[in-house]
Amino acid sequence: MIMMIFVTTTDSLTDEKLYEKAYSLIPEYRKTKADKMKMRENKLQTVTAGLLLNYAVGKWSIKTGEIDYKTDENLYEKVDIISLIEANNPYFDYEIVYNSQGKPYFLSNREIFFNISHSSNYVACVIGDRPVGIDIEKARKGRQNLAKRFFDISEAEWIKECDSDQRFFRIWTLKEAYGKATGQGVLDILDKIVYRLEKGKMKAYMCGLPQNFTIVEKEFDGFSLSVIQL
C-alpha cells in the first residue's frame, strides 16, 4: 500500500491577484462550485482544494512511475500555494464523479483513490492505491458533552480524563476519516468504530475486534488531522 498526504493553507489567497491566478487554473466544475459559495472562506477552500488535488495527482503520477518505488510507504508534505500554482498541470485534473453515497472518485482512473478535507484556513488531501479518508478539524471548546452522547463509553471516559477538547477532536477526526474512506459517513459509524490509545498509538475496534487498516495522525497549529487507508 502507498499513501500520500498533502496539507496547505489558504492564507496567501487573500491577495486578490493571487486568488485570480489560482481560480484561473482550477477545472470549470470547481469554478462553478466556488462561485456559488457566499462566504469568502469557503471560496478560498474550494479553489485551494482544486489546486491541491491537481498537485497530489501529479506527485502520485511521478511516484508510481518510478521503477522501484516502495509499495508500503506513507508520505506527508506541507506545501505552499505558490508551489501549487507553479506545479499545476491540467493533465492531472482527472474527471470526478460520485457514487450513490456521495463519495467522489476518478471516472477513468479508478485504481487511484483520493479524499479532501478543509477546516478554517487549512486544506488537506490524501491519495492512495486503496480507499482513503481524511479529516482535519480545528479544536473548539465545549465538545466533550457530544462524546457522552455519540461516542463509545471508553472513548468518552478517555476524553473526560483530561477534560480535553483536543482528545475529542482526535477521536472525531478518526471517525470522520473512517466514514469517508468507507463512504458511509460519520453519522452511520459514530458508535460502531471505536478507537483506543494503546502503547502511544491509536488502535481501531469494531464489535470488539481489532481492525488492521492504516491510521495516520498529525497535530499542528491547534488542528487535528486524521487519515485512514483501508
Disulfide bonds with the S-S distance in Angstrom:
none
